[in-house]
């Protein structure tokens, strides 16, 4: 069955082609079967392949399909590589992806672009599977750019709204910055190591480069540039909140469960390069820590239900980067998996809330929804507990391992540890702020729901994701053969209790403000300093303002002063010179034979003179 690994991206790719070529003429139930069914087939195939692979005891498996191109000694192929890391990724992509597709069959039922939506979704899944299964960096980069294209198409899916088009363009342009850095990294690796086959390249790097080698540092920095762009980490994080303009299933699939974790996968896949560049690996940890704290403060000030979850995603990916930075490779991938469960659950549950409230997304126009929306209520409850690392939920196990590994790291390890614990404190506050405002208190909805929106195709995925959000941490990820047996770190029982207690204190503080109302937000915000701080955090720490002035406004200024287009003027000058020269040549064609004879004689004299002088 492992030989059939090539079918994993093929099923959704065929679904994409079927939906595109029929141009929306198929009945919606057929579109749903093709759209969700193709991903379901991929998941079923992936599960069988995973079972066979684990039973075989092999460390890796390679399936060579065909040679993509042959230029000199450069022969990348459409070859698929299966090991513990790609196994986890393919199961998350197809498993969570299938549940989101199934949910979307109900969520998008009334949308006129139903077929177009599923065609984009299928293409995305195919590209993401290419990214994680490719055995060479060229095939990985094909999938990398494929998910970028699909992200643009899906964020701007409702293209009649100009704001959605702007959000799509912003995501495309910002991530292109990182993609360019990554492409340069691939050029450097090929030029120095002579191959882009991932395993051969890593072995060659180990053999040829010493720890701290300048080329290893440069390559790792360039790959990190690609990773921060795709995973929305500092300084290329500004696109992710605006990406919430797309339909909610898109937010769940691309911007919570899969695409934004591509950067984490890239660093983990090329971890040997980062181990050869320890300063860059430490930088990965700093990027993750700063991003997770920054995003946590921003989430405290947001009122849009999806934007709160978006900044939460940014923060949780920061934890994954923190894990990679301290060398806790397996813990980072475990958190990637558990995060896919509980964040997909929260996004899909938010979609049900939004539809039940007639597309309302402002949490302060909700309230008292726990009885009217029971499935959404329990989805948010379990998803929020997992997100805040409540003991023995899925998020608890993965985040616990990351923080313990940070504590055991030399150098900045203690800063990473206490910073990560403080980030968990912020997570407890902003997560349950959202939960208490939406589901408790008084109803402030303009149109209170009479019942919960959605049938079995929407509630079924929520129930399964609830289960995974609770028990997902008990799933063993087979990563030891890839990352090796790393040193186990231990902390005292008191410090472990501190790690558990801090996010619970955050939940308690949130309850005092938004459930029991012992403390008043209005009093807290009474001072001008608090209002200024709120405004600063709410603006995303001013990054959009800064980038507008550094890049956008200068570009627009150049466009205005160059309205006549200097480049076109140059080509216009070429045209005018050509016309003038043509006019001069035409004047020589007088029709007088004596003039032609004189011209020939004069030309001969000039040529002979030049020949004699030379």
matplotlib code that plots the C-alpha trace (Angstrom):
import matplotlib.pyplot as plt

x = [0.0, 3.0, 3.5, 0.2, 1.5, 1.3, -2.5, -2.7, -2.3, -3.8, -7.4, -7.9, -6.1, -8.6, -11.4, -10.1, -10.0, -13.5, -14.9, -13.0, -13.8, -17.5, -17.6, -20.3, -22.8, -22.9, -25.6, -24.5, -24.8, -22.4, -20.0, -20.1, -19.3, -16.4, -15.1, -15.3, -15.1, -11.7, -10.1, -11.9, -10.3, -6.9, -7.4, -8.5, -5.4, -3.2, -4.5, -3.8, -0.3, 0.5, -0.6, 1.5, 4.5, 4.4, 4.0, 7.0, 9.4, 11.1, 12.5, 11.6, 10.1, 10.7, 8.3, 9.9, 7.1, 8.9, 11.7, 10.4, 13.3, 16.9, 19.3, 22.9, 23.3, 20.1, 17.4, 14.6, 11.7, 8.1, 9.2, 7.5, 9.3, 7.6, 9.0, 7.6, 7.4, 5.7, 3.4, 2.1, 1.7, -0.2, -2.6, -3.3, -3.8, -6.1, -7.8, -8.5, -8.9, -11.7, -13.6, -13.3, -14.5, -17.4, -18.3, -18.1, -20.7, -23.2, -21.6, -21.4, -24.7, -26.3, -23.3, -23.5, -19.8, -20.2, -18.3, -15.6, -15.0, -14.5, -12.3, -9.9, -10.1, -9.2, -6.3, -5.0, -5.0, -3.2, -0.5, -0.1, 0.4, 3.0, 4.8, 5.1, 5.6, 8.2, 11.6, 13.3, 13.2, 12.0, 8.8, 8.4, 8.7, 6.0, 3.7, 4.8, 3.8, 0.7, -0.7, 0.2, -1.8, -4.8, -4.5, -4.9, -7.9, -9.7, -9.0, -10.5, -13.2, -16.0, -14.2, -17.2, -16.1, -13.0, -11.8, -11.6, -9.6, -7.2, -6.7, -6.0, -3.4, -1.8, -1.4, 0.1, 2.5, 3.7, 4.3, 6.2, 8.8, 9.5, 9.2, 11.8, 14.2, 13.5, 14.1, 17.5, 18.2, 17.5, 19.9, 22.6, 22.1, 22.3, 25.3, 27.3, 26.1, 25.1, 21.7, 18.3, 17.2, 16.5, 18.2, 21.3, 21.5, 21.4, 24.0, 26.3, 25.8, 26.8, 29.9, 31.1, 30.1, 31.3, 29.1, 28.9, 30.0, 29.0, 27.3, 25.2, 24.2, 23.2, 21.2, 19.4, 18.6, 17.1, 15.0, 13.9, 12.8, 10.5, 9.2, 8.3, 6.4, 4.3, 3.8, 2.9, 5.7, 7.5, 8.3, 5.9, 2.9, 0.7, -1.2, -2.8, -5.5, -6.7, -6.9, -10.0, -11.9, -12.3, -15.1, -14.7, -13.8, -10.9, -9.8, -9.9, -8.1, -5.5, -4.9, -5.2, -4.6, -2.3, -0.8, 0.5, 2.3, 4.3, 7.1, 7.3, 7.5, 10.2, 12.5, 11.8, 12.5, 15.8, 16.7, 20.3, 21.0, 19.8, 21.8, 24.8, 23.9, 23.1, 22.8, 20.1, 18.4, 18.4, 16.9, 14.1, 13.3, 13.4, 11.1, 8.7, 8.8, 8.3, 5.5, 3.6, 3.7, 2.9, 0.0, -1.3, -1.5, -3.2, -5.8, -6.8, -8.1, -10.0, -13.7, -14.1, -14.4, -12.3, -9.6, -9.2, -8.7, -6.3, -4.0, -4.3, -3.1, -0.1, 0.7, 0.5, 2.7, 5.1, 5.2, 6.1, 8.9, 10.0, 10.2, 12.3, 14.6, 15.3, 15.8, 12.5, 11.7, 9.3, 7.4, 7.0, 5.5, 3.3, 2.0, 1.5, -0.8, -2.7, -3.1, -4.7, -7.3, -8.4, -7.9, -9.9, -12.6, -12.7, -12.8, -15.6, -17.6, -17.2, -18.6, -21.7, -22.1, -21.6, -24.3, -26.7, -26.4, -26.9, -23.2, -22.5, -18.8, -18.6, -18.4, -20.0, -23.1, -23.5, -24.0, -26.1, -25.7, -24.9, -28.5, -29.4, -26.2, -25.2, -22.9, -21.0, -20.9, -19.3, -17.0, -15.8, -15.4, -13.3, -11.3, -10.6, -9.5, -7.1, -5.9, -5.1, -3.3, -5.8, -4.4, -4.7, -6.2, -4.3, -2.7, -1.4, 0.9, 2.5, 2.9, 4.2, 7.0, 8.0, 8.3, 10.2, 12.7, 13.1, 13.8, 16.6, 18.3, 21.5, 21.8, 18.4, 16.5, 15.1, 13.9, 12.2, 10.7, 9.2, 8.2, 6.4, 4.7, 3.6, 2.3, 0.1, -1.2, -2.2, -3.8, -6.0, -7.2, -8.0, -9.5, -12.0, -12.7, -14.1, -15.8, -17.6, -18.7, -20.1, -21.9, -22.7, -24.2, -27.0, -28.0, -26.9, -27.7, -29.8, -31.3, -31.0, -30.9, -33.9, -31.8, -28.3, -27.4, -26.3, -27.1, -25.0, -22.4, -21.6, -22.1, -20.4, -16.9, -17.3, -18.0, -15.0, -12.7, -13.9, -12.8, -9.4, -9.0, -9.3, -7.4, -5.1, -2.2, -2.1, -1.3, 2.4, 4.2, 6.9, 9.6, 12.5, 14.2, 14.3, 15.3, 17.1, 16.8, 17.3, 18.2, 15.2, 14.7, 13.2, 11.9, 10.8, 7.2, 6.9, 7.9, 5.6, 2.7, 3.6, 3.4, 0.0, -1.3, -0.4, -2.9, -5.5, -4.9, -5.4, -8.8, -9.7, -8.9, -11.0, -13.9, -13.6, -13.9, -16.4, -18.4, -18.6, -18.0, -16.2, -13.8, -14.8, -13.2, -14.6, -12.7, -9.6, -9.8, -10.5, -7.0, -5.6, -2.6, -4.8, -6.7, -3.5, -2.1, -5.3, -5.3, -1.6, -2.2, -5.4, -3.5, -1.2, 1.6, 1.6, 3.2, 0.7, 1.3, 5.0, 5.0, 2.7, 5.2, 8.3, 7.0, 3.4, 3.3, 6.8, 5.6, 2.4, 4.4, 6.7, 3.6, 2.1, 5.2, 5.8, 2.2, 3.6, 5.8, 9.5, 10.1, 7.4, 9.0, 12.3, 10.6, 8.8, 12.2, 13.5, 10.4, 11.0, 14.7, 13.8, 11.3, 13.7, 16.5, 14.0, 13.0, 16.7, 17.2, 14.1, 15.4, 18.4, 16.2, 15.8, 15.6, 18.6, 21.1, 24.0, 23.3, 23.4, 26.7, 28.2, 27.1, 28.6, 31.9, 32.0, 31.3, 34.1, 36.5, 35.6, 36.0, 39.4, 40.6, 39.6, 41.3, 44.6, 44.6, 44.1]
y = [0.0, 2.3, 2.2, 4.1, 7.2, 9.2, 8.9, 11.2, 14.4, 12.9, 12.4, 16.1, 17.2, 15.2, 16.7, 20.2, 19.4, 17.9, 20.9, 23.4, 21.8, 21.5, 25.3, 25.1, 23.1, 20.1, 19.8, 20.8, 17.3, 16.1, 18.9, 18.0, 14.4, 15.3, 18.1, 16.3, 12.8, 13.3, 14.4, 11.6, 9.1, 10.7, 10.4, 6.7, 6.0, 7.9, 5.9, 2.6, 3.7, 4.9, 1.6, -0.4, 1.9, 1.7, -2.0, -2.4, -0.8, 1.1, 4.5, 5.9, 5.0, 6.6, 6.3, 7.5, 8.4, 10.2, 12.6, 16.1, 17.7, 16.8, 19.7, 18.7, 16.9, 18.5, 15.8, 16.6, 14.2, 13.8, 11.5, 11.1, 10.6, 9.1, 9.1, 10.0, 13.7, 13.5, 10.8, 13.1, 16.0, 13.9, 12.6, 16.1, 17.5, 14.8, 14.0, 17.6, 18.7, 16.1, 17.2, 20.9, 19.9, 18.0, 21.0, 23.3, 21.3, 22.7, 26.1, 27.1, 25.5, 28.8, 30.3, 30.8, 30.0, 26.5, 24.6, 27.2, 27.1, 23.3, 23.5, 25.9, 23.8, 20.6, 22.3, 23.6, 20.1, 18.7, 21.4, 21.0, 17.3, 17.9, 20.2, 17.7, 14.6, 15.8, 14.3, 17.4, 21.1, 21.8, 19.7, 21.2, 24.7, 23.8, 22.9, 25.9, 28.3, 26.3, 26.8, 30.5, 30.8, 28.9, 31.2, 34.2, 32.7, 31.6, 34.8, 36.8, 34.3, 36.9, 39.2, 41.6, 43.2, 45.3, 44.7, 41.0, 41.6, 43.9, 41.2, 38.6, 40.8, 41.7, 38.0, 37.3, 40.2, 39.8, 36.0, 36.7, 38.4, 35.3, 33.1, 35.1, 34.6, 30.9, 30.7, 32.4, 29.8, 27.0, 28.6, 28.8, 25.2, 23.9, 26.0, 24.9, 21.3, 20.3, 18.8, 19.8, 16.3, 16.9, 13.9, 14.1, 17.9, 17.4, 14.7, 16.8, 19.8, 17.7, 16.4, 19.7, 22.4, 22.8, 24.2, 27.9, 27.9, 31.1, 29.3, 27.2, 30.4, 32.1, 29.1, 28.8, 32.5, 32.4, 29.4, 31.1, 34.0, 31.7, 30.1, 33.4, 34.5, 31.4, 30.9, 34.6, 35.2, 38.4, 40.5, 39.1, 38.5, 41.3, 39.3, 36.7, 38.8, 40.3, 36.8, 36.2, 37.9, 34.5, 32.0, 30.5, 27.0, 28.6, 30.2, 26.7, 24.8, 27.2, 29.7, 27.4, 23.7, 23.5, 26.3, 28.4, 25.4, 25.0, 27.1, 24.9, 21.9, 23.5, 24.2, 20.7, 19.0, 20.9, 20.8, 19.7, 23.0, 24.9, 22.7, 23.7, 27.3, 27.5, 31.3, 31.1, 28.3, 30.5, 33.3, 31.0, 30.7, 34.5, 35.0, 32.6, 34.1, 37.7, 36.7, 34.7, 37.5, 40.2, 38.3, 37.5, 41.2, 42.0, 39.3, 40.9, 44.0, 42.5, 42.3, 40.2, 36.6, 35.4, 37.9, 36.8, 33.3, 34.5, 36.2, 33.1, 31.1, 33.5, 33.0, 29.2, 29.0, 31.2, 28.3, 25.9, 28.2, 28.4, 24.6, 24.5, 27.2, 25.2, 21.9, 20.3, 19.2, 16.4, 18.7, 21.4, 18.9, 17.5, 21.0, 21.4, 18.4, 19.2, 22.8, 21.6, 19.8, 22.5, 25.5, 23.9, 23.1, 26.7, 28.2, 25.8, 26.5, 30.2, 29.7, 28.1, 31.0, 33.5, 31.8, 31.4, 35.1, 36.1, 36.7, 38.8, 38.6, 41.2, 39.4, 42.4, 41.9, 38.3, 36.9, 34.2, 31.7, 28.6, 27.3, 28.2, 26.8, 23.8, 22.2, 25.4, 26.0, 22.7, 23.0, 26.4, 25.0, 22.0, 23.9, 26.8, 24.4, 22.7, 26.1, 27.2, 23.9, 22.8, 19.6, 16.5, 18.2, 17.8, 21.3, 20.6, 17.7, 19.6, 22.9, 21.3, 19.5, 22.8, 24.7, 22.0, 21.8, 25.6, 25.4, 22.9, 25.0, 26.9, 30.6, 32.2, 29.1, 30.7, 33.7, 31.4, 29.4, 32.3, 34.1, 31.0, 30.7, 34.3, 33.7, 30.9, 33.4, 35.7, 32.8, 32.0, 35.6, 36.3, 32.8, 32.8, 36.5, 35.4, 32.4, 34.2, 37.2, 35.0, 32.4, 34.0, 37.3, 39.1, 38.6, 41.6, 40.1, 42.1, 38.8, 36.2, 32.7, 30.4, 27.3, 26.2, 26.5, 23.3, 19.6, 16.4, 17.5, 20.5, 19.1, 15.7, 17.3, 19.5, 16.4, 14.5, 17.5, 17.9, 14.3, 14.9, 18.1, 16.2, 13.0, 14.2, 14.6, 10.9, 10.2, 9.0, 10.8, 8.5, 11.1, 9.6, 8.0, 11.4, 13.7, 11.1, 10.5, 14.0, 14.6, 14.5, 17.5, 17.4, 20.2, 20.2, 19.4, 23.0, 24.5, 22.1, 23.2, 26.8, 26.0, 24.5, 27.2, 30.3, 29.7, 28.8, 32.1, 33.8, 32.0, 33.1, 36.7, 36.5, 35.1, 37.9, 40.5, 38.9, 36.2, 37.2, 40.9, 41.5, 43.8, 46.4, 46.7, 50.3, 51.3, 49.5, 51.5, 54.9, 56.3, 57.8, 55.5, 52.4, 53.8, 54.6, 51.1, 49.5, 51.4, 50.5, 46.8, 46.8, 48.2, 45.2, 47.1, 49.6, 47.2, 48.0, 51.8, 51.3, 49.1, 51.6, 54.4, 52.3, 50.5, 51.3, 55.1, 55.5, 53.1, 55.0, 58.3, 56.9, 55.7, 59.2, 61.0, 58.3, 58.5, 59.2, 56.1, 56.9, 53.5, 54.0, 57.3, 55.6, 53.2, 56.1, 57.8, 54.7, 54.8, 58.5, 58.0, 55.0, 57.1, 60.0, 57.7, 56.1, 59.6, 60.4, 57.2, 57.7, 61.1, 59.3, 57.4, 60.2, 58.1, 60.0, 57.5, 60.0, 60.4, 56.6, 56.3, 59.2, 57.6, 54.2, 55.9, 58.0, 54.8, 53.0, 55.9, 55.9, 52.1, 52.1, 55.0, 53.1, 49.9, 51.8, 53.6, 50.3]
z = [0.0, 0.6, -3.2, -3.5, -1.6, -4.9, -4.7, -1.6, -3.6, -6.7, -5.3, -4.4, -7.6, -9.7, -7.6, -8.4, -12.1, -12.1, -10.4, -12.5, -15.9, -15.1, -14.2, -11.6, -13.7, -11.3, -8.7, -5.2, -3.8, -6.5, -5.8, -2.1, -2.9, -5.1, -2.9, 0.5, -0.9, -2.6, 0.6, 2.5, 0.1, 0.7, 4.5, 4.2, 2.0, 4.4, 7.4, 5.6, 4.5, 8.0, 9.6, 7.1, 7.6, 11.4, 11.3, 8.9, 11.4, 8.6, 9.3, 5.9, 2.5, -0.9, -3.9, -7.2, -9.6, -12.5, -13.3, -13.4, -15.2, -16.2, -16.7, -16.5, -13.2, -11.8, -11.9, -9.4, -9.5, -8.5, -5.7, -2.3, 1.0, 4.0, 7.5, 11.0, 10.3, 6.9, 8.3, 11.0, 8.6, 6.0, 8.6, 10.0, 6.5, 5.2, 8.6, 9.8, 6.2, 5.6, 8.7, 7.5, 4.0, 5.5, 7.7, 4.7, 2.7, 5.2, 5.9, 2.2, 1.1, 0.2, -1.5, -5.3, -5.6, -4.0, -6.7, -7.1, -3.3, -3.2, -6.3, -4.5, -1.3, -3.2, -4.9, -1.6, 0.0, -3.1, -2.9, 0.9, 0.5, -2.2, 0.2, 3.1, 1.0, -1.6, -1.2, -2.7, -2.1, -5.6, -5.2, -1.7, -3.2, -5.8, -3.0, -1.0, -3.9, -4.6, -1.1, -1.4, -4.6, -3.0, 0.1, -2.2, -4.0, -0.8, 1.3, -1.6, -2.3, -1.8, -4.3, -4.8, -1.4, -2.1, 1.5, 0.8, -2.4, -0.4, 2.3, -0.4, -2.1, 1.3, 2.1, -1.3, -1.3, 2.4, 2.0, -1.3, 0.7, 2.7, -0.4, -2.2, 0.8, 0.7, -3.1, -2.6, 0.1, -2.3, -4.9, -2.2, -1.1, -4.7, -5.6, -2.6, -2.0, -5.6, -4.7, -3.6, -2.5, 1.1, 2.7, 0.4, 1.0, 4.8, 4.7, 2.5, 4.8, 7.8, 6.0, 4.5, 6.9, 10.5, 13.2, 12.7, 9.1, 7.3, 4.5, 6.9, 8.7, 5.5, 4.3, 7.6, 7.7, 4.2, 5.0, 8.3, 6.1, 4.2, 7.3, 9.1, 6.0, 5.6, 9.4, 10.1, 12.6, 13.3, 11.2, 8.4, 10.6, 9.4, 6.8, 9.0, 10.8, 7.6, 6.1, 8.2, 5.3, 3.8, 4.7, 8.1, 6.9, 5.1, 8.4, 9.9, 7.2, 5.9, 8.7, 11.7, 10.9, 7.9, 5.8, 8.6, 10.0, 6.8, 8.2, 11.2, 9.0, 6.8, 9.8, 11.3, 8.0, 7.6, 11.3, 10.6, 8.9, 11.9, 14.2, 12.1, 12.7, 16.4, 16.4, 13.8, 15.7, 18.8, 16.7, 15.8, 19.5, 19.9, 17.0, 18.5, 21.9, 20.8, 18.4, 21.0, 23.5, 21.1, 19.6, 23.1, 24.0, 20.7, 21.3, 24.6, 22.8, 19.8, 19.4, 16.2, 17.1, 14.2, 14.6, 18.3, 17.1, 14.3, 16.9, 19.0, 16.0, 15.6, 19.3, 19.3, 16.2, 18.2, 20.7, 17.9, 16.8, 20.5, 20.6, 17.4, 18.8, 21.9, 20.0, 21.2, 17.6, 18.6, 21.1, 18.4, 15.9, 18.7, 19.4, 15.6, 15.7, 18.8, 17.7, 14.5, 16.5, 19.0, 16.7, 13.8, 16.5, 17.7, 14.2, 13.0, 16.2, 15.6, 12.1, 13.6, 16.0, 13.1, 10.9, 13.8, 14.5, 10.8, 10.1, 13.2, 14.3, 17.1, 20.4, 22.2, 20.1, 21.3, 24.8, 26.6, 23.7, 25.8, 25.8, 22.3, 20.8, 22.9, 20.3, 19.8, 23.6, 24.3, 21.3, 22.6, 26.1, 25.2, 22.5, 25.0, 27.7, 25.2, 24.0, 27.5, 28.3, 30.9, 32.5, 30.5, 27.4, 24.2, 24.4, 27.9, 26.9, 23.9, 25.6, 28.8, 26.8, 25.1, 28.3, 30.1, 27.1, 27.3, 31.0, 30.3, 27.6, 28.4, 27.6, 27.1, 28.2, 31.4, 29.4, 27.0, 29.8, 31.8, 28.6, 27.5, 30.9, 30.7, 27.2, 28.7, 31.3, 28.5, 26.6, 29.6, 29.8, 26.2, 25.5, 28.3, 27.8, 24.4, 25.9, 28.8, 26.6, 23.9, 25.9, 29.3, 30.5, 28.7, 25.1, 23.0, 19.7, 17.2, 16.0, 18.8, 17.4, 17.7, 17.2, 16.2, 12.6, 10.8, 10.5, 10.9, 8.4, 10.5, 14.0, 13.3, 12.6, 15.7, 17.9, 16.5, 16.9, 20.5, 21.2, 19.5, 21.4, 24.7, 23.9, 21.1, 23.5, 24.1, 20.5, 20.1, 17.3, 15.7, 15.5, 17.5, 14.4, 12.7, 15.6, 17.7, 21.4, 22.8, 26.4, 28.7, 30.9, 34.4, 36.6, 40.2, 41.2, 42.5, 39.2, 37.3, 39.5, 38.7, 35.0, 35.4, 37.8, 35.7, 32.8, 35.4, 37.1, 33.7, 33.4, 36.9, 36.2, 33.0, 35.0, 37.6, 34.8, 32.4, 34.3, 38.0, 37.1, 40.3, 38.5, 35.9, 32.5, 32.3, 35.5, 34.2, 31.0, 32.7, 32.5, 29.3, 29.6, 29.5, 26.5, 24.6, 25.4, 24.3, 21.0, 20.4, 21.0, 19.1, 16.1, 16.1, 17.8, 14.9, 12.4, 9.6, 10.3, 10.2, 7.0, 5.3, 5.8, 5.0, 1.9, 0.8, 0.9, -0.8, -3.5, -4.0, -4.1, -6.8, -8.7, -8.6, -9.8, -12.4, -13.7, -17.2, -16.8, -17.3, -18.7, -21.4, -22.2, -22.9, -25.3, -26.8, -27.4, -29.1, -31.4, -32.2, -32.9, -35.2, -37.1, -37.5, -38.8, -41.1, -42.4, -43.1, -45.0, -47.0, -48.1, -49.6, -52.0, -54.5, -57.7, -59.3, -60.7, -60.5, -56.7, -56.2, -58.1, -56.1, -52.8, -53.7, -54.7, -51.5, -49.4, -51.1, -50.4, -46.7, -46.4, -48.2, -46.1, -42.9, -44.2, -45.0, -41.6, -39.7]

ax = plt.figure().add_subplot(projection="3d")
ax.plot(x, y, z, "-o")
ax.set_aspect("equal")
plt.show()
